Amino acid sequence: MPQAAPPELDDEPGRGRSLARQYPRGLRIEPHTHTWAQVLYAVSGVMWVEVEREALVVPPQRAVWLPPGTQHAIHMLSAVEMRNLYLHERDSRHLSERCEVFEVNGLLRELITGLAERAPEDDAWLDAAYRLASIELAQAPRSTLRIPLPDASDRRLATLCRAVIDNPSADIGFEQHAAWVGASVRTLARLFTRELGMGFAEWRRQVQLALALSRLAQGEPVNAVARMLGYLPSSFSDMFRRELGVPPSEFRPTGTLGGTAGFAEESAAQERA
């Protein structure tokens, strides 16, 4: 599996830093930290970000706020065009001290991409853009889409969760998973509730959504993604809308939450495929 190293940042305070990189599908960035706070964003593609005992699914409609010193790892679920901002601790004290997923509107998207892609020649523009981005970050709506992950204390639960992440199809029942890891359904149900705070079915839906986003970002037809996950197309659309606020036919891998209007006609052919 291809891997990549995170960028190096000096500890000199001043205006923010930025990063623009392309990563292929399947690439992993191993667990690491930064002394600066980070805004982790993909202008196209979908990322799976692991922070402590949580996985965050990050399509272009969302970004991740990582306070200084937060350990995180990244897996590219599709080809990714990454655009990151880095803020010195001195300039991010008004922002959250915990990792958060926030929604990206059109203004914030343009600020992030402009800072990451623009040559650093206009000091006044850069200072103003970083200040405005910081204000927008503080005001942006937060997302609750988080997938809890088990620790290594129970091998059976950890093995089952990894198997579901690798293949989250609804065609594989809880009983089959339980038999495969050598535990009773009752034991595993208790472990899911105690360790992950939700039942198996709800947890698997979160993983399914992650895989669905990555497949849709690669242009796969909606109906094909639904069948691959073991859903009827109508049931899959209902689940997707509940979690992301838009039906899969209106999901666009390079859009914002406010930018899906007019996309339905373009995607109608995919729905019928």
Number of C-alpha atoms within 10 A of each C-alpha: 5 10 14 11 10 14 8 8 12 10 11 7 12 11 15 19 17 19 16 18 12 12 18 15 18 16 18 21 16 16 16 13 17 20 17 25 25 25 21 22 28 29 24 21 28 33 30 20 24 21 18 16 12 15 22 24 26 27 28 26 27 24 27 23 22 24 26 20 14 20 16 19 17 23 20 21 27 24 20 26 19 21 24 22 23 24 23 22 17 11 17 18 12 11 16 13 14 10 17 18 22 22 22 25 18 13 12 20 22 15 19 25 20 15 23 19 14 12 9 10 8 9 10 8 12 19 13 12 19 21 15 14 19 18 14 16 20 14 12 14 13 16 16 10 18 19 21 20 20 21 13 10 9 11 12 18 24 15 16 18 21 13 14 18 16 11 17 22 19 17 13 13 10 17 13 12 20 19 11 13 16 11 14 13 15 10 12 22 17 15 19 20 12 11 15 19 13 16 15 18 13 12 19 20 19 23 22 25 20 24 24 22 26 25 20 22 22 16 13 16 19 26 21 18 22 20 15 18 21 17 18 13 17 11 11 22 19 14 18 22 15 10 15 15 13 15 18 27 23 20 28 23 23 17 21 21 18 11 15 17 11 9 13 17 11 11 18 14 12 18 17 11 10
